[in-house]
């Protein structure tokens, strides 16, 4: 269990780094839109920014409640791992969608 706890704390540290990097990414994304050639109402920019903010909120809500169960009577290892895995997969899908939007710059409306 000590090794599992160490992995869980390493995962939590990774979440913290990604969360703060997301905040920085939002600031630089807004700065790039302000200084760049694209309008603020460009569909792919709006969609990307909405997904970016949503992903930061999702990151906090998907992992924090699960991480809080570690070392409590409510802790169930299988459920804990399943929730973290599902959260990581959904978060990765959100990031891939944002990357696709920024690379392909589709006309959405």
C-alpha positions as CSV (number, residue, x, y, z in Angstrom):
1,X,0.0,0.0,0.0
2,X,2.9,2.3,0.6
3,X,4.0,2.0,-3.0
4,X,0.4,2.7,-4.2
5,X,0.3,5.8,-2.0
6,X,3.6,7.0,-3.5
7,X,2.1,6.5,-7.0
8,X,-1.1,8.4,-6.0
9,X,0.9,11.3,-4.6
10,X,3.0,11.4,-7.8
11,X,-0.2,11.4,-9.8
12,X,-1.5,14.3,-7.7
13,X,1.7,16.2,-8.3
14,X,1.3,15.7,-12.0
15,X,-2.3,17.0,-11.8
16,X,-1.1,20.1,-10.0
17,X,1.6,20.8,-12.6
18,X,-0.9,20.3,-15.5
19,X,-3.5,22.5,-13.8
20,X,-1.1,25.4,-13.3
21,X,0.3,25.0,-16.8
22,X,-3.3,25.2,-18.0
23,X,-3.7,28.6,-16.3
24,X,-0.5,29.8,-18.0
25,X,-1.8,28.5,-21.4
26,X,-5.0,30.4,-21.0
27,X,-3.1,33.6,-20.3
28,X,-0.8,33.1,-23.3
29,X,-3.7,32.1,-25.5
30,X,-5.5,35.3,-24.7
31,X,-2.4,37.3,-25.3
32,X,-1.8,35.5,-28.7
33,X,-5.3,36.3,-29.7
34,X,-5.0,39.9,-28.7
35,X,-1.7,40.4,-30.5
36,X,-2.3,37.9,-33.4
37,X,-4.0,38.3,-36.8
38,X,-7.2,36.4,-35.8
39,X,-10.4,38.0,-34.5
40,X,-11.8,37.2,-31.1
41,X,-14.9,35.9,-32.6
42,X,-13.2,33.3,-34.9
43,X,-15.1,30.1,-34.3
44,X,-12.1,27.8,-33.7
45,X,-10.6,30.3,-31.2
46,X,-13.8,30.7,-29.2
47,X,-14.3,26.9,-29.2
48,X,-10.7,26.3,-28.1
49,X,-10.9,28.8,-25.3
50,X,-14.2,27.5,-24.0
51,X,-12.7,23.9,-24.1
52,X,-9.5,25.2,-22.4
53,X,-11.4,26.8,-19.5
54,X,-13.7,23.7,-19.3
55,X,-10.7,21.4,-19.2
56,X,-9.1,23.3,-16.3
57,X,-12.4,23.1,-14.4
58,X,-12.8,19.4,-15.3
59,X,-9.2,18.7,-14.1
60,X,-10.1,20.0,-10.6
61,X,-13.4,18.3,-10.4
62,X,-12.5,15.0,-11.9
63,X,-9.5,14.2,-9.7
64,X,-9.8,16.1,-6.5
65,X,-12.8,14.2,-5.0
66,X,-11.2,10.9,-5.9
67,X,-7.8,11.9,-4.5
68,X,-9.4,12.9,-1.2
69,X,-10.6,9.3,-0.6
70,X,-7.0,8.1,-0.3
71,X,-6.3,7.0,3.3
72,X,-10.0,7.3,4.3
73,X,-12.5,4.6,5.2
74,X,-14.3,5.2,1.9
75,X,-11.1,4.3,-0.1
76,X,-11.6,1.4,-2.6
77,X,-8.5,0.7,-4.7
78,X,-10.3,-0.5,-7.8
79,X,-12.8,2.3,-7.8
80,X,-10.0,4.8,-7.1
81,X,-7.9,3.6,-10.1
82,X,-10.9,3.3,-12.4
83,X,-11.9,6.9,-11.6
84,X,-8.4,8.3,-12.2
85,X,-8.0,6.3,-15.4
86,X,-11.4,7.5,-16.7
87,X,-10.6,11.1,-15.8
88,X,-7.2,11.0,-17.5
89,X,-8.7,9.5,-20.7
90,X,-11.4,12.2,-20.8
91,X,-8.9,15.0,-20.1
92,X,-6.6,13.6,-22.9
93,X,-9.5,13.6,-25.3
94,X,-10.3,17.3,-24.4
95,X,-6.7,18.2,-25.0
96,X,-6.6,16.3,-28.4
97,X,-9.8,18.2,-29.5
98,X,-8.2,21.5,-28.6
99,X,-5.0,20.6,-30.4
100,X,-7.0,19.6,-33.5
101,X,-8.9,22.9,-33.4
102,X,-5.6,24.9,-33.2
103,X,-3.9,23.0,-36.0
104,X,-6.7,22.6,-38.5
105,X,-8.5,25.9,-37.7
106,X,-11.9,24.6,-39.0
107,X,-14.8,26.9,-39.9
108,X,-17.4,25.8,-37.4
109,X,-20.1,28.4,-38.1
